[in-house]
Amino acid sequence: MSDEIIKELWQIKDGIAREHGYDIEALVAHLQTRKRLEGQQVVDLRAMRKAAEQGAPPDADKPRH
């Protein structure tokens, strides 16, 4: 079953790459626009790892609202 999922993910990835002429800058711009339009958030694992190494909670560097 997992092979089917991986195969489908690769097909989706290849389709998106093809739509943007395999141009990495066009792909990044597309994904950033899509992220913004869909309200997605990016998780920065580097910040979480750094905070964990320093013993701080993972979101300690984020401003409170």
N, CA, C and O of each residue as an XYZ file, in Angstrom:
260
protein
N       0.825     -1.193      0.000
C       0.000      0.000      0.000
C       0.871      1.258      0.000
O       0.577      2.197     -0.740
N       1.928      1.302      0.806
C       2.743      2.512      0.858
C       3.403      2.795     -0.484
O       3.641      3.956     -0.817
N       3.700      1.767     -1.255
C       4.272      1.981     -2.582
C       3.304      2.751     -3.472
O       3.724      3.589     -4.270
N       2.011      2.470     -3.337
C       1.000      3.182     -4.121
C       0.957      4.660     -3.732
O       0.808      5.529     -4.590
N       1.088      4.933     -2.454
C       1.066      6.307     -1.967
C       2.291      7.055     -2.473
O       2.180      8.182     -2.955
N       3.447      6.435     -2.364
C       4.687      7.053     -2.844
C       4.596      7.307     -4.343
O       4.992      8.370     -4.821
N       4.082      6.345     -5.074
C       3.947      6.491     -6.526
C       3.043      7.686     -6.854
O       3.352      8.474     -7.748
N       1.932      7.815     -6.132
C       1.015      8.929     -6.374
C       1.665     10.271     -6.032
O       1.488     11.251     -6.757
N       2.414     10.315     -4.930
C       3.100     11.553     -4.562
C       4.117     11.963     -5.619
O       4.226     13.144     -5.947
N       4.859     11.007     -6.151
C       5.834     11.303     -7.202
C       5.139     11.800     -8.461
O       5.646     12.695     -9.137
N       3.985     11.228     -8.781
C       3.241     11.682     -9.955
C       2.778     13.126     -9.777
O       2.849     13.922    -10.713
N       2.307     13.462     -8.587
C       1.868     14.826     -8.300
C       3.058     15.778     -8.407
O       2.970     16.828     -9.043
N       4.176     15.395     -7.775
C       5.393     16.216     -7.816
C       5.855     16.428     -9.251
O       6.185     17.548     -9.643
N       5.878     15.363    -10.027
C       6.319     15.471    -11.420
C       5.376     16.357    -12.233
O       5.825     17.112    -13.094
N       4.086     16.269    -11.967
C       3.114     17.101    -12.676
C       3.305     18.580    -12.381
O       3.251     19.414    -13.285
N       3.529     18.900    -11.115
C       3.750     20.300    -10.735
C       5.043     20.807    -11.363
O       5.090     21.925    -11.876
N       6.088     19.990    -11.323
C       7.368     20.390    -11.927
C       7.209     20.619    -13.424
O       7.725     21.598    -13.963
N       6.508     19.734    -14.086
C       6.282     19.854    -15.531
C       5.508     21.130    -15.857
O       5.835     21.833    -16.813
N       4.474     21.430    -15.052
C       3.662     22.633    -15.270
C       4.495     23.912    -15.196
O       4.130     24.929    -15.785
N       5.605     23.859    -14.477
C       6.444     25.041    -14.292
C       7.777     24.917    -15.022
O       8.752     25.586    -14.679
N       7.804     24.063    -16.021
C       8.981     23.928    -16.878
C      10.222     23.472    -16.137
O      11.338     23.776    -16.559
N      10.050     22.754    -15.048
C      11.166     22.258    -14.245
C      12.095     23.391    -13.799
O      13.284     23.175    -13.567
N      11.538     24.599    -13.684
C      12.284     25.780    -13.269
C      12.124     25.943    -11.756
O      11.022     26.191    -11.267
N      13.221     25.805    -11.023
C      13.146     25.824     -9.562
C      12.605     27.144     -9.030
O      11.858     27.149     -8.052
N      12.964     28.258     -9.651
C      12.456     29.552     -9.192
C      10.952     29.661     -9.405
O      10.240     30.202     -8.560
N      10.470     29.147    -10.532
C       9.029     29.153    -10.798
C       8.304     28.229     -9.818
O       7.202     28.539     -9.366
N       8.919     27.110     -9.497
C       8.318     26.176     -8.539
C       8.219     26.817     -7.154
O       7.180     26.731     -6.499
N       9.288     27.453     -6.717
C       9.286     28.093     -5.403
C       8.229     29.198     -5.356
O       7.482     29.301     -4.382
N       8.165     30.015     -6.392
C       7.166     31.087     -6.439
C       5.754     30.505     -6.380
O       4.897     31.022     -5.664
N       5.516     29.445     -7.122
C       4.203     28.784     -7.124
C       3.858     28.274     -5.733
O       2.751     28.502     -5.244
N       4.797     27.587     -5.094
C       4.523     27.019     -3.779
C       4.339     28.101     -2.714
O       3.513     27.946     -1.814
N       5.094     29.186     -2.808
C       4.923     30.284     -1.852
C       3.560     30.942     -2.025
O       2.895     31.257     -1.038
N       3.144     31.151     -3.260
C       1.826     31.737     -3.523
C       0.731     30.814     -3.012
O      -0.219     31.259     -2.367
N       0.870     29.543     -3.301
C      -0.132     28.565     -2.867
C      -0.212     28.529     -1.342
O      -1.302     28.479     -0.771
N       0.943     28.555     -0.692
C       0.982     28.550      0.771
C       0.245     29.761      1.316
O      -0.557     29.643      2.243
N       0.515     30.926      0.741
C      -0.104     32.174      1.199
C      -1.615     32.138      0.970
O      -2.381     32.505      1.860
N      -2.048     31.704     -0.208
C      -3.473     31.681     -0.535
C      -4.249     30.690      0.327
O      -5.414     30.920      0.652
N      -3.607     29.604      0.689
C      -4.282     28.576      1.471
C      -4.101     28.776      2.967
O      -4.624     28.000      3.767
N      -3.359     29.820      3.352
C      -3.170     30.098      4.770
C      -2.323     29.064      5.490
O      -2.462     28.874      6.698
N      -1.459     28.404      4.763
C      -0.602     27.385      5.377
C       0.527     28.040      6.138
O       0.981     29.130      5.792
N       0.969     27.365      7.170
C       2.097     27.849      7.946
C       3.275     26.907      7.737
O       3.104     25.696      7.597
N       4.451     27.474      7.719
C       5.657     26.671      7.594
C       6.241     26.475      8.983
O       6.365     27.422      9.760
N       6.593     25.251      9.277
C       7.214     24.946     10.554
C       8.721     24.970     10.341
O       9.251     24.246      9.498
N       9.401     25.807     11.109
C      10.847     25.906     11.007
C      11.464     24.973     12.045
O      11.586     25.324     13.219
N      11.845     23.798     11.604
C      12.397     22.814     12.525
C      13.738     23.252     13.088
O      14.132     22.827     14.174
N      14.440     24.107     12.346
C      15.725     24.602     12.851
C      15.507     25.402     14.129
O      16.258     25.241     15.092
N      14.493     26.259     14.153
C      14.210     27.059     15.346
C      13.767     26.168     16.499
O      14.142     26.397     17.649
N      12.972     25.157     16.187
C      12.511     24.247     17.233
C      13.688     23.464     17.818
O      13.776     23.273     19.031
N      14.588     23.015     16.945
C      15.751     22.255     17.396
C      16.651     23.139     18.265
O      17.132     22.704     19.311
N      16.876     24.378     17.827
C      17.726     25.303     18.574
C      17.125     25.579     19.954
O      17.835     25.587     20.960
N      15.810     25.804     19.988
C      15.142     26.069     21.264
C      15.249     24.860     22.188
O      15.469     25.015     23.389
N      15.096     23.659     21.636
C      15.183     22.450     22.447
C      16.592     22.281     23.006
O      16.768     21.877     24.155
N      17.594     22.593     22.185
C      18.980     22.485     22.645
C      19.268     23.464     23.774
O      20.096     23.192     24.643
N      18.582     24.604     23.759
C      18.788     25.621     24.786
C      17.840     25.455     25.968
O      17.894     26.223     26.928
N      16.967     24.442     25.892
C      16.049     24.162     26.982
C      14.824     25.048     27.021
O      14.092     25.050     28.012
N      14.584     25.809     25.949
C      13.414     26.690     25.893
C      12.270     25.966     25.198
O      12.501     25.051     24.408
N      11.032     26.374     25.490
C       9.905     25.808     24.744
C      10.053     26.135     23.258
O      10.616     27.176     22.921
N       9.562     25.271     22.357
C       9.746     25.471     20.922
C       9.203     26.781     20.383
O       9.709     27.279     19.378
N       8.202     27.349     21.011
C       7.615     28.589     20.477
C       8.003     29.812     21.304
O       7.323     30.837     21.249
N       9.078     29.715     22.059
C       9.481     30.813     22.939
C       9.889     32.059     22.155
O       9.794     33.175     22.667
N      10.344     31.871     20.908
C      10.788     33.018     20.122
C       9.675     33.669     19.328
O       9.914     34.650     18.624
N       8.457     33.143     19.427
C       7.326     33.711     18.692
C       6.645     34.775     19.543
O       6.492     34.597     20.751
N       6.234     35.883     18.921
C       5.534     36.930     19.670
C       4.158     36.454     20.109
O       3.493     35.705     19.394
N       3.751     36.878     21.247
C       2.424     36.518     21.779
C       1.402     37.541     21.292
O       1.699     38.734     21.218
N       0.218     37.081     20.966
C      -0.847     37.982     20.497
C      -1.825     38.266     21.589
O      -2.787     39.004     21.378
